Amino acid sequence: MTVSFSEQNWFIHVVRRVILWMFVLLKKKDFKFSIKIRKINFKTSKSLTRMYISIY
């Protein structure tokens, strides 16, 4: 299971982007919308992680 440095960086970048978006949406008053987005983000990040792991 060898992960190249650039691919690892890319994955970390994606995760950071998702977390950043979650924070931005949390700060907004529209909580229902932010919760919906957070659920979607969580699902996509989970599937992304699963996809990422299944490659190796």
PDB file of N, CA, C and O in Angstrom:
ATOM      1  N   MET A   1       0.849  -1.203   0.000  1.00  0.00           N
ATOM      2  CA  MET A   1       0.000   0.000   0.000  1.00  0.00           C
ATOM      3  C   MET A   1       0.884   1.253   0.000  1.00  0.00           C
ATOM      4  O   MET A   1       1.148   1.840   1.049  1.00  0.00           O
ATOM      5  N   THR A   2       1.320   1.635  -1.152  1.00  0.00           N
ATOM      6  CA  THR A   2       2.167   2.826  -1.271  1.00  0.00           C
ATOM      7  C   THR A   2       1.370   3.989  -1.844  1.00  0.00           C
ATOM      8  O   THR A   2       0.795   3.896  -2.929  1.00  0.00           O
ATOM      9  N   VAL A   3       1.348   5.070  -1.103  1.00  0.00           N
ATOM     10  CA  VAL A   3       0.645   6.277  -1.535  1.00  0.00           C
ATOM     11  C   VAL A   3       1.690   7.339  -1.848  1.00  0.00           C
ATOM     12  O   VAL A   3       2.512   7.688  -1.001  1.00  0.00           O
ATOM     13  N   SER A   4       1.648   7.844  -3.065  1.00  0.00           N
ATOM     14  CA  SER A   4       2.607   8.880  -3.441  1.00  0.00           C
ATOM     15  C   SER A   4       2.304  10.185  -2.716  1.00  0.00           C
ATOM     16  O   SER A   4       1.162  10.460  -2.346  1.00  0.00           O
ATOM     17  N   PHE A   5       3.333  10.970  -2.525  1.00  0.00           N
ATOM     18  CA  PHE A   5       3.233  12.205  -1.740  1.00  0.00           C
ATOM     19  C   PHE A   5       2.216  13.183  -2.331  1.00  0.00           C
ATOM     20  O   PHE A   5       1.427  13.777  -1.596  1.00  0.00           O
ATOM     21  N   SER A   6       2.232  13.349  -3.629  1.00  0.00           N
ATOM     22  CA  SER A   6       1.331  14.303  -4.298  1.00  0.00           C
ATOM     23  C   SER A   6      -0.131  13.885  -4.164  1.00  0.00           C
ATOM     24  O   SER A   6      -1.009  14.727  -3.974  1.00  0.00           O
ATOM     25  N   GLU A   7      -0.383  12.586  -4.263  1.00  0.00           N
ATOM     26  CA  GLU A   7      -1.749  12.074  -4.126  1.00  0.00           C
ATOM     27  C   GLU A   7      -2.254  12.263  -2.703  1.00  0.00           C
ATOM     28  O   GLU A   7      -3.419  12.594  -2.483  1.00  0.00           O
ATOM     29  N   GLN A   8      -1.379  12.053  -1.758  1.00  0.00           N
ATOM     30  CA  GLN A   8      -1.721  12.261  -0.355  1.00  0.00           C
ATOM     31  C   GLN A   8      -2.062  13.734  -0.111  1.00  0.00           C
ATOM     32  O   GLN A   8      -3.037  14.047   0.571  1.00  0.00           O
ATOM     33  N   ASN A   9      -1.263  14.617  -0.665  1.00  0.00           N
ATOM     34  CA  ASN A   9      -1.493  16.058  -0.552  1.00  0.00           C
ATOM     35  C   ASN A   9      -2.821  16.463  -1.166  1.00  0.00           C
ATOM     36  O   ASN A   9      -3.552  17.283  -0.610  1.00  0.00           O
ATOM     37  N   TRP A  10      -3.126  15.881  -2.321  1.00  0.00           N
ATOM     38  CA  TRP A  10      -4.388  16.157  -3.000  1.00  0.00           C
ATOM     39  C   TRP A  10      -5.571  15.756  -2.127  1.00  0.00           C
ATOM     40  O   TRP A  10      -6.544  16.499  -2.004  1.00  0.00           O
ATOM     41  N   PHE A  11      -5.477  14.593  -1.533  1.00  0.00           N
ATOM     42  CA  PHE A  11      -6.543  14.075  -0.676  1.00  0.00           C
ATOM     43  C   PHE A  11      -6.737  14.967   0.545  1.00  0.00           C
ATOM     44  O   PHE A  11      -7.869  15.283   0.911  1.00  0.00           O
ATOM     45  N   ILE A  12      -5.644  15.370   1.170  1.00  0.00           N
ATOM     46  CA  ILE A  12      -5.687  16.268   2.326  1.00  0.00           C
ATOM     47  C   ILE A  12      -6.318  17.602   1.923  1.00  0.00           C
ATOM     48  O   ILE A  12      -7.103  18.180   2.676  1.00  0.00           O
ATOM     49  N   HIS A  13      -5.974  18.076   0.748  1.00  0.00           N
ATOM     50  CA  HIS A  13      -6.520  19.328   0.222  1.00  0.00           C
ATOM     51  C   HIS A  13      -8.040  19.245   0.056  1.00  0.00           C
ATOM     52  O   HIS A  13      -8.760  20.180   0.404  1.00  0.00           O
ATOM     53  N   VAL A  14      -8.515  18.133  -0.471  1.00  0.00           N
ATOM     54  CA  VAL A  14      -9.957  17.916  -0.669  1.00  0.00           C
ATOM     55  C   VAL A  14     -10.672  17.902   0.675  1.00  0.00           C
ATOM     56  O   VAL A  14     -11.712  18.541   0.841  1.00  0.00           O
ATOM     57  N   VAL A  15     -10.115  17.178   1.623  1.00  0.00           N
ATOM     58  CA  VAL A  15     -10.702  17.093   2.963  1.00  0.00           C
ATOM     59  C   VAL A  15     -10.753  18.475   3.609  1.00  0.00           C
ATOM     60  O   VAL A  15     -11.757  18.846   4.218  1.00  0.00           O
ATOM     61  N   ARG A  16      -9.670  19.231   3.472  1.00  0.00           N
ATOM     62  CA  ARG A  16      -9.610  20.590   4.020  1.00  0.00           C
ATOM     63  C   ARG A  16     -10.662  21.494   3.396  1.00  0.00           C
ATOM     64  O   ARG A  16     -11.303  22.287   4.086  1.00  0.00           O
ATOM     65  N   ARG A  17     -10.831  21.367   2.099  1.00  0.00           N
ATOM     66  CA  ARG A  17     -11.823  22.171   1.370  1.00  0.00           C
ATOM     67  C   ARG A  17     -13.234  21.890   1.892  1.00  0.00           C
ATOM     68  O   ARG A  17     -14.028  22.808   2.097  1.00  0.00           O
ATOM     69  N   VAL A  18     -13.526  20.612   2.100  1.00  0.00           N
ATOM     70  CA  VAL A  18     -14.841  20.200   2.621  1.00  0.00           C
ATOM     71  C   VAL A  18     -15.064  20.777   4.012  1.00  0.00           C
ATOM     72  O   VAL A  18     -16.127  21.332   4.293  1.00  0.00           O
ATOM     73  N   ILE A  19     -14.065  20.647   4.885  1.00  0.00           N
ATOM     74  CA  ILE A  19     -14.154  21.162   6.257  1.00  0.00           C
ATOM     75  C   ILE A  19     -14.335  22.674   6.243  1.00  0.00           C
ATOM     76  O   ILE A  19     -15.127  23.220   7.011  1.00  0.00           O
ATOM     77  N   LEU A  20     -13.599  23.344   5.369  1.00  0.00           N
ATOM     78  CA  LEU A  20     -13.692  24.796   5.245  1.00  0.00           C
ATOM     79  C   LEU A  20     -15.105  25.226   4.852  1.00  0.00           C
ATOM     80  O   LEU A  20     -15.662  26.165   5.420  1.00  0.00           O
ATOM     81  N   TRP A  21     -15.674  24.523   3.874  1.00  0.00           N
ATOM     82  CA  TRP A  21     -17.035  24.821   3.429  1.00  0.00           C
ATOM     83  C   TRP A  21     -18.039  24.610   4.545  1.00  0.00           C
ATOM     84  O   TRP A  21     -18.981  25.388   4.694  1.00  0.00           O
ATOM     85  N   MET A  22     -17.841  23.563   5.329  1.00  0.00           N
ATOM     86  CA  MET A  22     -18.722  23.278   6.461  1.00  0.00           C
ATOM     87  C   MET A  22     -18.690  24.420   7.468  1.00  0.00           C
ATOM     88  O   MET A  22     -19.730  24.810   7.998  1.00  0.00           O
ATOM     89  N   PHE A  23     -17.521  24.951   7.732  1.00  0.00           N
ATOM     90  CA  PHE A  23     -17.366  26.073   8.661  1.00  0.00           C
ATOM     91  C   PHE A  23     -18.046  27.327   8.129  1.00  0.00           C
ATOM     92  O   PHE A  23     -18.719  28.042   8.871  1.00  0.00           O
ATOM     93  N   VAL A  24     -17.865  27.584   6.851  1.00  0.00           N
ATOM     94  CA  VAL A  24     -18.470  28.767   6.216  1.00  0.00           C
ATOM     95  C   VAL A  24     -19.991  28.697   6.306  1.00  0.00           C
ATOM     96  O   VAL A  24     -20.654  29.685   6.622  1.00  0.00           O
ATOM     97  N   LEU A  25     -20.529  27.520   6.023  1.00  0.00           N
ATOM     98  CA  LEU A  25     -21.982  27.346   6.049  1.00  0.00           C
ATOM     99  C   LEU A  25     -22.535  27.375   7.469  1.00  0.00           C
ATOM    100  O   LEU A  25     -23.660  27.819   7.697  1.00  0.00           O
ATOM    101  N   LEU A  26     -21.744  26.905   8.410  1.00  0.00           N
ATOM    102  CA  LEU A  26     -22.160  26.936   9.816  1.00  0.00           C
ATOM    103  C   LEU A  26     -22.296  28.361  10.333  1.00  0.00           C
ATOM    104  O   LEU A  26     -23.179  28.659  11.138  1.00  0.00           O
ATOM    105  N   LYS A  27     -21.418  29.231   9.866  1.00  0.00           N
ATOM    106  CA  LYS A  27     -21.424  30.623  10.300  1.00  0.00           C
ATOM    107  C   LYS A  27     -22.638  31.385   9.769  1.00  0.00           C
ATOM    108  O   LYS A  27     -23.060  32.387  10.347  1.00  0.00           O
ATOM    109  N   LYS A  28     -23.183  30.898   8.673  1.00  0.00           N
ATOM    110  CA  LYS A  28     -24.361  31.539   8.087  1.00  0.00           C
ATOM    111  C   LYS A  28     -25.598  31.251   8.937  1.00  0.00           C
ATOM    112  O   LYS A  28     -25.640  30.288   9.702  1.00  0.00           O
ATOM    113  N   LYS A  29     -26.590  32.103   8.780  1.00  0.00           N
ATOM    114  CA  LYS A  29     -27.822  31.973   9.566  1.00  0.00           C
ATOM    115  C   LYS A  29     -28.699  30.816   9.078  1.00  0.00           C
ATOM    116  O   LYS A  29     -29.515  30.279   9.826  1.00  0.00           O
ATOM    117  N   ASP A  30     -28.516  30.452   7.831  1.00  0.00           N
ATOM    118  CA  ASP A  30     -29.347  29.415   7.218  1.00  0.00           C
ATOM    119  C   ASP A  30     -28.910  28.024   7.697  1.00  0.00           C
ATOM    120  O   ASP A  30     -28.179  27.317   7.004  1.00  0.00           O
ATOM    121  N   PHE A  31     -29.367  27.652   8.881  1.00  0.00           N
ATOM    122  CA  PHE A  31     -28.903  26.414   9.512  1.00  0.00           C
ATOM    123  C   PHE A  31     -29.429  25.156   8.831  1.00  0.00           C
ATOM    124  O   PHE A  31     -28.699  24.176   8.681  1.00  0.00           O
ATOM    125  N   LYS A  32     -30.675  25.181   8.425  1.00  0.00           N
ATOM    126  CA  LYS A  32     -31.249  24.010   7.749  1.00  0.00           C
ATOM    127  C   LYS A  32     -30.461  23.679   6.492  1.00  0.00           C
ATOM    128  O   LYS A  32     -30.162  22.519   6.209  1.00  0.00           O
ATOM    129  N   PHE A  33     -30.133  24.724   5.747  1.00  0.00           N
ATOM    130  CA  PHE A  33     -29.353  24.553   4.524  1.00  0.00           C
ATOM    131  C   PHE A  33     -27.963  24.009   4.844  1.00  0.00           C
ATOM    132  O   PHE A  33     -27.481  23.087   4.187  1.00  0.00           O
ATOM    133  N   SER A  34     -27.333  24.583   5.848  1.00  0.00           N
ATOM    134  CA  SER A  34     -25.980  24.163   6.224  1.00  0.00           C
ATOM    135  C   SER A  34     -25.948  22.717   6.711  1.00  0.00           C
ATOM    136  O   SER A  34     -24.998  21.983   6.438  1.00  0.00           O
ATOM    137  N   ILE A  35     -26.994  22.316   7.433  1.00  0.00           N
ATOM    138  CA  ILE A  35     -27.077  20.931   7.912  1.00  0.00           C
ATOM    139  C   ILE A  35     -27.205  19.982   6.718  1.00  0.00           C
ATOM    140  O   ILE A  35     -26.567  18.930   6.672  1.00  0.00           O
ATOM    141  N   LYS A  36     -28.039  20.375   5.759  1.00  0.00           N
ATOM    142  CA  LYS A  36     -28.219  19.569   4.551  1.00  0.00           C
ATOM    143  C   LYS A  36     -26.896  19.419   3.807  1.00  0.00           C
ATOM    144  O   LYS A  36     -26.528  18.321   3.391  1.00  0.00           O
ATOM    145  N   ILE A  37     -26.195  20.520   3.647  1.00  0.00           N
ATOM    146  CA  ILE A  37     -24.902  20.530   2.962  1.00  0.00           C
ATOM    147  C   ILE A  37     -23.884  19.693   3.731  1.00  0.00           C
ATOM    148  O   ILE A  37     -23.109  18.947   3.133  1.00  0.00           O
ATOM    149  N   ARG A  38     -23.888  19.819   5.036  1.00  0.00           N
ATOM    150  CA  ARG A  38     -22.957  19.055   5.872  1.00  0.00           C
ATOM    151  C   ARG A  38     -23.195  17.561   5.713  1.00  0.00           C
ATOM    152  O   ARG A  38     -22.245  16.780   5.657  1.00  0.00           O
ATOM    153  N   LYS A  39     -24.460  17.165   5.642  1.00  0.00           N
ATOM    154  CA  LYS A  39     -24.792  15.753   5.433  1.00  0.00           C
ATOM    155  C   LYS A  39     -24.278  15.273   4.082  1.00  0.00           C
ATOM    156  O   LYS A  39     -23.706  14.189   3.970  1.00  0.00           O
ATOM    157  N   ILE A  40     -24.491  16.095   3.059  1.00  0.00           N
ATOM    158  CA  ILE A  40     -24.011  15.773   1.711  1.00  0.00           C
ATOM    159  C   ILE A  40     -22.487  15.685   1.709  1.00  0.00           C
ATOM    160  O   ILE A  40     -21.915  14.745   1.157  1.00  0.00           O
ATOM    161  N   ASN A  41     -21.840  16.657   2.324  1.00  0.00           N
ATOM    162  CA  ASN A  41     -20.376  16.678   2.412  1.00  0.00           C
ATOM    163  C   ASN A  41     -19.844  15.452   3.136  1.00  0.00           C
ATOM    164  O   ASN A  41     -18.842  14.862   2.732  1.00  0.00           O
ATOM    165  N   PHE A  42     -20.528  15.077   4.209  1.00  0.00           N
ATOM    166  CA  PHE A  42     -20.116  13.905   4.979  1.00  0.00           C
ATOM    167  C   PHE A  42     -20.226  12.647   4.129  1.00  0.00           C
ATOM    168  O   PHE A  42     -19.327  11.806   4.129  1.00  0.00           O
ATOM    169  N   LYS A  43     -21.328  12.524   3.409  1.00  0.00           N
ATOM    170  CA  LYS A  43     -21.530  11.371   2.530  1.00  0.00           C
ATOM    171  C   LYS A  43     -20.469  11.313   1.440  1.00  0.00           C
ATOM    172  O   LYS A  43     -19.892  10.257   1.182  1.00  0.00           O
ATOM    173  N   THR A  44     -20.214  12.451   0.803  1.00  0.00           N
ATOM    174  CA  THR A  44     -19.232  12.481  -0.284  1.00  0.00           C
ATOM    175  C   THR A  44     -17.824  12.220   0.230  1.00  0.00           C
ATOM    176  O   THR A  44     -17.044  11.522  -0.418  1.00  0.00           O
ATOM    177  N   SER A  45     -17.500  12.773   1.385  1.00  0.00           N
ATOM    178  CA  SER A  45     -16.169  12.547   1.954  1.00  0.00           C
ATOM    179  C   SER A  45     -15.996  11.089   2.361  1.00  0.00           C
ATOM    180  O   SER A  45     -14.908  10.527   2.230  1.00  0.00           O
ATOM    181  N   LYS A  46     -17.082  10.472   2.861  1.00  0.00           N
ATOM    182  CA  LYS A  46     -17.034   9.055   3.217  1.00  0.00           C
ATOM    183  C   LYS A  46     -16.824   8.192   1.982  1.00  0.00           C
ATOM    184  O   LYS A  46     -15.987   7.290   1.978  1.00  0.00           O
ATOM    185  N   SER A  47     -17.591   8.476   0.934  1.00  0.00           N
ATOM    186  CA  SER A  47     -17.464   7.713  -0.308  1.00  0.00           C
ATOM    187  C   SER A  47     -16.114   7.968  -0.975  1.00  0.00           C
ATOM    188  O   SER A  47     -15.534   7.074  -1.590  1.00  0.00           O
ATOM    189  N   LEU A  48     -15.624   9.202  -0.845  1.00  0.00           N
ATOM    190  CA  LEU A  48     -14.307   9.556  -1.378  1.00  0.00           C
ATOM    191  C   LEU A  48     -13.220   8.760  -0.669  1.00  0.00           C
ATOM    192  O   LEU A  48     -12.303   8.239  -1.302  1.00  0.00           O
ATOM    193  N   THR A  49     -13.335   8.674   0.641  1.00  0.00           N
ATOM    194  CA  THR A  49     -12.368   7.915   1.438  1.00  0.00           C
ATOM    195  C   THR A  49     -12.420   6.443   1.052  1.00  0.00           C
ATOM    196  O   THR A  49     -11.383   5.798   0.895  1.00  0.00           O
ATOM    197  N   ARG A  50     -13.629   5.917   0.900  1.00  0.00           N
ATOM    198  CA  ARG A  50     -13.810   4.519   0.528  1.00  0.00           C
ATOM    199  C   ARG A  50     -13.208   4.256  -0.855  1.00  0.00           C
ATOM    200  O   ARG A  50     -12.528   3.254  -1.076  1.00  0.00           O
ATOM    201  N   MET A  51     -13.475   5.180  -1.775  1.00  0.00           N
ATOM    202  CA  MET A  51     -12.939   5.102  -3.123  1.00  0.00           C
ATOM    203  C   MET A  51     -11.411   5.138  -3.085  1.00  0.00           C
ATOM    204  O   MET A  51     -10.730   4.350  -3.741  1.00  0.00           O
ATOM    205  N   TYR A  52     -10.904   6.076  -2.296  1.00  0.00           N
ATOM    206  CA  TYR A  52      -9.463   6.281  -2.158  1.00  0.00           C
ATOM    207  C   TYR A  52      -8.776   5.038  -1.607  1.00  0.00           C
ATOM    208  O   TYR A  52      -7.698   4.657  -2.063  1.00  0.00           O
ATOM    209  N   ILE A  53      -9.412   4.411  -0.620  1.00  0.00           N
ATOM    210  CA  ILE A  53      -8.852   3.207   0.001  1.00  0.00           C
ATOM    211  C   ILE A  53      -8.937   2.026  -0.972  1.00  0.00           C
ATOM    212  O   ILE A  53      -8.001   1.233  -1.076  1.00  0.00           O
ATOM    213  N   SER A  54     -10.057   1.917  -1.679  1.00  0.00           N
ATOM    214  CA  SER A  54     -10.264   0.786  -2.593  1.00  0.00           C
ATOM    215  C   SER A  54      -9.275   0.776  -3.766  1.00  0.00           C
ATOM    216  O   SER A  54      -9.010  -0.274  -4.352  1.00  0.00           O
ATOM    217  N   ILE A  55      -8.736   1.946  -4.101  1.00  0.00           N
ATOM    218  CA  ILE A  55      -7.748   2.041  -5.187  1.00  0.00           C
ATOM    219  C   ILE A  55      -6.468   1.300  -4.784  1.00  0.00           C
ATOM    220  O   ILE A  55      -5.816   0.679  -5.624  1.00  0.00           O
ATOM    221  N   TYR A  56      -6.115   1.367  -3.501  1.00  0.00           N
ATOM    222  CA  TYR A  56      -4.873   0.755  -3.022  1.00  0.00           C
ATOM    223  C   TYR A  56      -5.098  -0.573  -2.326  1.00  0.00           C
ATOM    224  O   TYR A  56      -4.142  -1.201  -1.871  1.00  0.00           O
TER     225      TYR A  56
END
